Amino acid sequence: MPTPTTSSGYWYGDDDASRAAVEVLEALRAYRAAENGMRRRARSEMGMGETDLLALRHLLEAARAGRTVSPRDLAARLGISSASTTTLLDRLTKSGHVRREPHPTDRRALIVTVTEGADREVRATLTAVHERMIAAARTLTPEQAEVVVSFLHRMRDAVDGGGPSGG
């Protein structure tokens, strides 16, 4: 097993290309830590857990796209059980963030919709940070943006390779 060659704990060589790659990975880690902190603050401000906020995000995206979402769809998207979905929807309904409504074409089914109040709350909580993020992204030239997007897709593919060892 290789031994770490840098103080950051990476197991890479000490040449210039490896040092540059490690700097990129360290910057990516710092971004992820900052984003996790922002999400933690948003959850705290809204009095919600991670799954609650992910559910709202999915429901808001679906509403903008004109798609309906069933409890089963939501469970699949969040990777949670039917029982956990019921508990989640009970909690979000009680807090006034979602409504369970009859399906428009299947009277036996239900859909879940996000309330206008939830949309306003999410926007009030996250608008400022999203504006700063888009402002930072707009500083890139189209060519730089293409490089960043391509890199991030490759990073996604690298970490989606399976378990911690990629297999």
C-alpha positions in Angstrom: 0.0 0.0 0.0 1.4 3.4 -0.9 2.3 5.8 1.8 1.1 9.4 2.0 3.5 11.8 0.4 1.8 15.1 1.4 0.7 16.4 4.7 -2.9 16.4 3.5 -3.1 12.6 3.6 -3.2 12.0 -0.1 -1.4 9.0 -1.5 0.0 10.7 -4.7 3.4 11.6 -6.0 5.2 14.7 -5.2 5.6 16.0 -8.8 4.1 19.3 -10.0 1.1 17.6 -11.7 0.3 15.6 -8.5 0.6 18.7 -6.3 -1.7 20.7 -8.7 -4.2 17.8 -8.6 -4.1 17.7 -4.8 -4.7 21.4 -4.7 -7.8 21.0 -6.9 -9.1 18.2 -4.7 -8.5 20.2 -1.5 -10.4 23.1 -3.0 -13.2 20.8 -4.0 -13.3 19.5 -0.4 -13.3 23.0 1.0 -16.3 23.8 -1.3 -18.2 20.7 -0.2 -17.6 21.6 3.5 -18.9 25.1 2.9 -21.9 23.8 1.0 -22.6 21.3 3.8 -22.4 24.2 6.3 -24.8 26.2 4.2 -27.3 23.3 4.0 -27.0 22.8 7.8 -27.8 26.5 8.4 -30.7 26.4 6.0 -32.1 23.2 7.7 -31.7 24.9 11.1 -33.3 28.1 9.9 -36.3 26.2 8.5 -36.5 23.7 11.4 -36.1 20.7 9.1 -34.0 17.6 8.6 -32.0 16.8 5.5 -34.7 14.5 4.0 -37.4 17.1 4.6 -35.3 19.7 2.6 -34.5 17.2 -0.1 -38.2 16.3 -0.4 -39.1 20.0 -0.7 -36.4 20.6 -3.4 -37.7 17.6 -5.4 -41.3 18.8 -5.1 -40.4 22.4 -6.1 -38.5 21.1 -9.1 -41.4 18.9 -10.1 -43.9 21.8 -9.7 -41.8 24.0 -12.0 -41.6 21.3 -14.6 -45.4 20.6 -14.4 -44.9 17.1 -13.1 -47.0 15.4 -10.5 -45.4 13.5 -7.7 -46.9 10.6 -5.8 -45.8 9.4 -2.4 -44.2 6.4 -4.1 -42.3 8.7 -6.5 -41.0 10.7 -3.6 -40.0 7.5 -1.7 -38.0 6.3 -4.8 -36.4 9.7 -5.3 -35.3 9.9 -1.7 -34.4 6.2 -1.3 -36.6 5.8 1.7 -39.3 3.3 2.7 -43.0 3.7 2.3 -43.4 4.0 6.1 -40.7 6.7 6.3 -42.4 8.5 3.4 -45.7 8.5 5.3 -43.9 9.9 8.4 -42.1 12.5 6.3 -45.4 13.6 4.6 -47.2 13.7 7.9 -44.5 16.0 9.2 -44.4 18.3 6.2 -48.2 18.4 6.0 -48.4 19.4 9.7 -45.8 22.1 9.2 -47.8 23.5 6.2 -45.1 22.8 3.6 -47.0 20.2 1.5 -50.5 19.0 0.7 -51.7 15.5 -0.2 -54.3 15.9 -3.0 -56.3 13.5 -5.2 -54.5 12.5 -8.3 -56.0 14.4 -11.3 -56.7 11.3 -13.4 -56.6 8.3 -10.9 -59.2 8.8 -8.1 -57.5 5.9 -6.1 -54.1 7.7 -6.0 -52.7 10.8 -4.3 -50.2 13.3 -5.3 -48.0 15.5 -3.1 -47.8 19.2 -3.8 -45.7 21.9 -2.2 -47.5 24.9 -0.7 -46.9 28.5 -1.8 -45.8 29.2 1.7 -43.1 26.5 1.5 -41.9 27.9 -1.9 -41.6 31.4 -0.3 -39.8 30.0 2.7 -37.3 28.1 0.6 -36.7 31.2 -1.6 -36.3 33.5 1.4 -33.8 31.1 3.0 -31.7 30.3 0.0 -32.0 33.2 -2.5 -29.1 35.2 -1.2 -26.6 32.3 -1.3 -27.9 31.2 -4.7 -27.4 34.7 -6.1 -23.8 34.7 -4.8 -23.2 31.3 -6.4 -24.6 32.3 -9.8 -22.5 35.5 -9.6 -19.4 33.5 -9.0 -20.2 31.1 -11.9 -20.9 34.1 -14.2 -17.3 35.2 -13.8 -16.2 32.2 -15.9 -15.8 32.5 -19.7 -17.8 30.0 -21.7 -14.6 28.0 -22.2 -13.7 28.0 -18.5 -17.3 27.0 -17.7 -17.0 24.1 -20.2 -13.8 22.9 -18.5 -15.3 23.1 -15.0 -18.5 21.3 -16.0 -16.5 18.6 -17.7 -14.2 18.2 -14.7 -17.1 18.0 -12.3 -18.8 15.4 -14.5 -15.6 13.3 -14.4 -15.4 13.7 -10.6 -19.0 12.6 -10.3 -18.2 9.6 -12.5 -15.1 8.8 -10.4 -17.1 8.8 -7.1 -20.1 7.1 -8.5 -18.0 4.1 -9.4 -19.3 2.0 -6.6 -18.1 1.6 -3.0 -15.3 3.5 -1.4 -12.8 1.6 -3.5 -14.8 2.3 -6.7 -15.9 -1.3 -7.1 
